[in-house]
């Protein structure tokens, strides 16, 4: 499927079709790959290309040296924040809680970290390994308010599980 304009993505059926296409593409590309960096780079690229409303798309990895801190990983988009402490902002909140978070308006989220002032909505999902340990969070920002919903959340959680917990 070609990349869609944000204005054409108006319902969950259209989003589901795009996510289904992305899942097939990712399954084919990542089959047999075990390098986590390569997998993260590929997921970021495929999803950023598939969805026009994805402004910033990427991973914040659990730092193996600094306890309770995320460090920017593979991503597509403008400059990301380099480090985010657990419990701070949307990404840090998800890292602490291990629960996905859909934010309709980032400016209304207490403690939001503005890596790019053009971002207006955000979704973050935890990325767990096969043993259920947190390895990263997957973060997507949009310049539009209210870009993300339960359809995005379910699809992104499924993609992260299929790619990283297999």
C-alpha positions, 0 to 999 in steps of 0.5 A: 500500500502506498503511504497515505495522507493524514486526511485520508486516514479517517477510520480504524478500518483504514488504519487496520489495513495499513497496519496489516500491510506493515505487519506483513512487510515487517515479518518478511523483512525481519525473518531470521534477524536477531540483531536488535538494532537492525530490527529497531531501525527497520521497524522505525523506517517501515512505519515512518514510511507507511504513515504520513501522520507519524512525525517522529518514529523511533525507540528509546532503549533502556540504558544498560549502564545508567539505571532507570534511564532511556537513551535514544535509539534508532529513529526516523524524524527530527532530533530526538531527546538523548536521554529520558529518566524513567517516570519522566514524560510520556516515554519515561512513564511508559518505561516505569509502568510497562503500559502503553500511553496514548496522548491526544494533546501532549501539551496537556500531559503533566511533565511532557518533554518537548523534544520538538515543539511541533509535536502535538500528540503521541503514542508510546508502547513498551518493547519487551523481550522474550522473557518479558523484560523491558528493552525499550519504548517505541515512541511516535509523535504527530504534529496533529492533535488526536492522531492516535487511538486504540487502533494504533495502540493495539497494532503497535503493541502487536508489532512490537511483540511479533518483532521483539518477543519472538 
